[in-house]
Amino acid sequence: MVFARRAQQRAQVGILGGLYCSLMVNTIINALMLLVTVQFRQLPPLTGKGLLCFVLAGICNSLVGRGLLFSAVSMLGAARAGVIKATTPVFALMEGVFLLHEVITPLDGAAILVVLGGVLLIALEGVRSSGAAWDSASRRGIWIGLAASFFLALGNLFRKMGVQEIPESSVGVLVGSVSGLITLSIFLQFTRPGTLLKTARKIDSGYVIAGVSTSVALYFLFTSLQMIPLSIANSLTAVEPLFTLLLSCLLIGKQERPTPMLLIGAACTVLGAVLLACF
C-alpha cells in the first residue's frame, strides 16, 4: 500500500493502470513459482470445485478488493487506508456466519465493536484535521475502504475453500492472479482501451514493488490457510496497519505522519482482531 501510494503521487498511470500492473507482476511471479514447484513435487489432483474457488478468490480479492483498496489509499493515504483494511477479520467472521453458519460469541461481538471503534476514531481524526474537506472526499474513502475489506475477506473465504480442495498454494495464487488479470483486461479493453497501452509504456516501479510484495504475502497466507482456521489467519494479518504506519513514516514522510488519534484507532483495530483470533 505504501508503494502504491508513492506511485499514485507520481500519477504516471491511473488506479486501474496500477492495478493492472500489479496483477501482471503477480501473474509472472506466480507462474515462475509454479514451474519451480512442479520440479520438486507432484501437484495434487485439480478439482473443478477447487479451481472455481480460486477463480472467485482472485476476482473478489486480487481484482475487486485490491482495486477498491487502491482507491481508498488515493483518498485517505496509505496509513489510514491500512487501518480501515484491518476490518477484514470482522467481515470474514460475518461472512462465516451467513455462508458457513458459524456462531458469533459475545466476545466476538465485543471484538467487532472494538474494531469498529477504531474505524470511528479514524473518521473523527479526519474531521478534526481536515474539516469540511474530509466530509466530502475522505468520508467516501472510508466507505470504499470498508467495501475493499468486505471483498478481501470474501476472497480469503474462497481461498480457504480452495486449499481444502487443492492443497497447493502455487496453484491457488496463479489461478487467482490470472483470473483477476483476464477479467480486468477485458473490462479495460471495452471501457478504457488506451489504459493497457499506457500502462505498458509507463510501468511505475511503485506498482511493481506493490505487486511483488503482494505475491510474497499471498504465499505466506496460502500456507497459513493450510495450517490454521480462516478467522485466525485473517486476524493475524490484521497487524498490517502497524507495519503500514511505520513504512509510511519512513518512506512517505510528513504527508503520512500519524497523529495520536490515528495511532489509537490502529491499536483498537489490531486489538479487536487479536481478540477474534485468540478467543
C-alpha positions in Angstrom: 0.0 0.0 0.0 2.8 2.4 0.8 4.5 1.9 -2.6 1.1 2.1 -4.4 0.6 5.4 -2.7 4.0 6.6 -3.9 3.1 5.6 -7.4 -0.2 7.5 -7.2 1.7 10.6 -6.1 3.7 10.4 -9.3 0.5 10.0 -11.3 2.1 8.2 -14.3 -0.8 5.8 -14.6 -4.3 5.8 -13.0 -5.6 3.4 -10.4 -6.8 0.9 -12.9 -3.5 1.0 -14.7 -1.7 0.5 -11.4 -4.0 -2.4 -10.6 -3.3 -4.0 -14.0 0.5 -3.6 -13.5 0.4 -5.2 -10.0 -1.7 -8.1 -11.3 0.7 -8.6 -14.2 3.6 -8.8 -11.8 1.7 -11.2 -9.6 1.0 -13.5 -12.6 4.6 -13.6 -13.8 5.9 -14.4 -10.3 3.2 -17.0 -9.7 3.8 -18.7 -13.0 7.5 -19.0 -12.2 6.8 -20.3 -8.7 4.5 -23.0 -10.1 7.2 -24.0 -12.6 9.7 -24.4 -9.7 7.2 -26.3 -7.6 6.5 -28.9 -10.2 10.2 -29.6 -10.5 10.3 -30.8 -6.9 7.0 -32.4 -6.2 3.9 -33.6 -7.9 0.9 -31.4 -7.8 -2.3 -32.7 -6.1 -5.3 -33.6 -8.3 -7.0 -30.5 -9.7 -10.8 -30.5 -9.0 -13.4 -28.3 -10.7 -14.6 -27.0 -7.3 -11.2 -26.1 -6.2 -10.3 -24.2 -9.4 -13.7 -22.4 -9.3 -13.0 -21.3 -5.7 -9.5 -20.0 -6.7 -11.1 -18.1 -9.7 -13.7 -16.5 -7.4 -10.9 -15.7 -4.9 -8.9 -13.9 -7.5 -11.8 -11.8 -8.7 -13.0 -10.9 -5.3 -9.6 -10.4 -3.6 -6.9 -9.6 -6.2 -9.2 -7.6 -8.5 -12.1 -6.0 -6.8 -10.7 -5.9 -3.2 -7.3 -4.6 -4.3 -8.8 -2.1 -6.7 -11.1 -0.7 -4.0 -8.1 -0.6 -1.7 -6.0 1.4 -4.1 -8.9 3.8 -4.4 -9.1 4.1 -0.6 -5.3 4.7 -0.5 -5.6 7.6 -3.0 -8.3 9.2 -0.8 -7.1 8.5 2.7 -3.4 7.8 2.3 -1.6 4.5 3.0 -1.6 4.7 6.8 -5.3 5.4 7.2 -6.4 3.0 4.5 -4.3 0.4 6.2 -6.2 0.9 9.4 -9.6 0.6 7.5 -8.3 -2.6 5.9 -7.9 -4.1 9.4 -11.7 -4.5 9.5 -11.2 -7.5 7.1 -11.4 -10.1 10.0 -14.8 -8.6 11.0 -16.2 -9.2 7.5 -14.6 -12.6 7.5 -16.4 -13.5 10.7 -19.7 -12.1 9.4 -19.4 -14.0 6.1 -18.6 -17.1 8.0 -21.9 -16.7 9.9 -24.0 -16.2 6.8 -22.2 -18.6 4.4 -20.8 -21.2 6.7 -23.4 -21.0 9.5 -20.8 -20.2 12.2 -21.9 -18.8 15.6 -20.8 -15.4 17.0 -20.0 -15.5 20.7 -20.4 -12.5 23.0 -16.7 -12.0 23.0 -16.7 -12.0 19.2 -19.4 -9.2 19.3 -17.2 -7.2 21.7 -14.2 -7.6 19.5 -16.2 -6.4 16.5 -17.2 -3.3 18.4 -13.6 -2.6 19.3 -12.6 -2.8 15.6 -15.4 -0.6 14.5 -14.5 1.8 17.3 -11.0 2.1 15.8 -12.6 2.9 12.4 -14.7 5.6 14.1 -11.6 7.1 15.6 -10.0 7.4 12.2 -13.1 9.2 10.9 -13.1 11.6 13.9 -9.4 12.2 13.4 -10.0 13.1 9.8 -12.8 15.5 10.7 -10.6 17.3 13.3 -7.6 17.5 11.0 -9.2 18.3 7.7 -12.6 19.9 8.4 -15.1 20.1 5.5 -12.7 18.6 3.0 -12.9 15.3 4.9 -16.6 15.3 4.8 -16.7 15.5 1.0 -13.9 13.2 -0.2 -12.3 11.3 2.6 -15.5 10.1 4.1 -16.2 8.4 0.8 -12.7 6.8 1.1 -13.7 5.2 4.4 -16.8 3.5 2.8 -14.6 2.4 -0.2 -12.1 1.0 2.3 -14.8 -0.9 4.1 -16.0 -2.3 0.8 -12.5 -3.4 0.0 -12.3 -5.2 3.3 -15.5 -7.0 2.5 -14.2 -8.3 -0.8 -10.8 -9.1 0.6 -12.4 -11.2 3.3 -14.7 -12.9 0.8 -11.7 -13.7 -1.4 -9.9 -15.2 1.6 -13.0 -17.3 2.3 -12.9 -18.7 -1.3 -9.1 -19.3 -0.8 -9.8 -21.3 2.3 -12.3 -23.4 0.4 -9.9 -23.8 -2.5 -6.9 -25.0 -0.5 -9.2 -27.6 1.2 -9.9 -29.0 -2.3 -6.4 -28.4 -3.8 -3.8 -28.1 -1.1 -1.2 -26.3 -3.2 -0.6 -22.6 -2.7 1.3 -22.2 -6.0 -1.8 -23.3 -8.0 -4.2 -21.1 -5.9 -2.2 -17.9 -6.3 -1.6 -18.4 -10.1 -5.3 -19.2 -10.9 -6.3 -16.2 -8.8 -4.0 -13.7 -10.4 -4.7 -15.0 -13.9 -8.5 -14.8 -13.4 -8.2 -11.2 -12.0 -5.8 -10.2 -14.8 -8.1 -11.6 -17.6 -11.2 -10.0 -16.1 -9.5 -6.6 -15.7 -8.1 -6.8 -19.3 -11.5 -7.5 -20.8 -13.0 -4.7 -18.8 -10.3 -2.2 -19.8 -10.4 -3.2 -23.4 -14.1 -2.4 -23.7 -14.3 0.6 -21.4 -10.8 2.3 -21.5 -8.8 0.7 -24.4 -5.9 3.2 -24.1 -5.2 2.2 -20.5 -3.4 -1.1 -21.3 -1.1 0.6 -23.8 -0.3 3.5 -21.5 0.4 1.1 -18.6 2.8 -0.9 -20.8 4.7 2.2 -21.8 4.9 3.7 -18.3 5.4 0.9 -15.9 5.6 2.5 -12.5 8.2 0.9 -10.1 5.9 1.6 -7.1 3.1 -0.6 -8.5 5.8 -3.2 -9.5 7.0 -3.4 -5.9 3.4 -3.4 -4.7 2.8 -6.4 -6.9 5.9 -8.3 -5.7 5.1 -7.7 -2.1 1.6 -8.8 -2.6 2.8 -12.1 -4.2 5.1 -12.8 -1.3 2.3 -12.1 1.2 -0.1 -14.4 -0.6 2.3 -17.3 -0.5 2.6 -16.9 3.3 -1.2 -16.5 3.5 -2.0 -19.6 1.5 0.5 -21.6 3.5 -1.1 -20.4 6.8 -4.6 -21.3 5.5 -3.4 -24.9 5.1 -2.4 -24.9 8.8 -4.8 -22.7 10.8 -8.5 -21.6 10.5 -9.5 -18.8 8.3 -10.6 -16.5 11.1 -7.2 -16.8 12.9 -5.2 -16.3 9.6 -7.2 -13.2 8.9 -6.8 -11.9 12.4 -3.0 -12.3 12.3 -2.8 -10.4 9.1 -4.6 -7.5 10.9 -1.2 -6.4 12.4 -0.6 -5.0 8.9 -1.6 -1.4 9.9 1.3 -1.3 12.3 3.7 -2.0 9.5 1.9 0.3 7.2 2.2 3.2 9.7 5.9 2.6 10.2 6.7 2.3 6.5 4.6 5.4 5.7 6.6 7.4 8.2 9.9 6.1 6.7 9.1 6.2 3.0 6.5 9.0 2.6 7.3 11.3 5.4 5.3 14.3 6.6 2.3 13.5 4.3 1.7 10.3 6.2 2.8 11.3 9.7 0.5 9.5 12.2 -1.5 11.5 14.7 -2.2 10.3 18.3 -5.8 9.5 17.4 -4.7 7.6 14.3 -2.4 5.5 16.5 -5.2 4.8 19.0 -7.5 3.9 16.2 -4.9 1.5 14.8 -4.4 0.0 18.2 -8.2 -0.6 18.6 -8.5 -2.4 15.2 -5.5 -4.6 16.0 -6.7 -5.4 19.5 -10.1 -6.3 18.2 -8.6 -8.6 15.5 -6.4 -10.3 18.2 -9.5 -10.9 20.3 -11.2 -12.5 17.3 -8.2 -14.8 16.8 -7.4 -15.8 20.4 -10.9 -16.4 21.8 
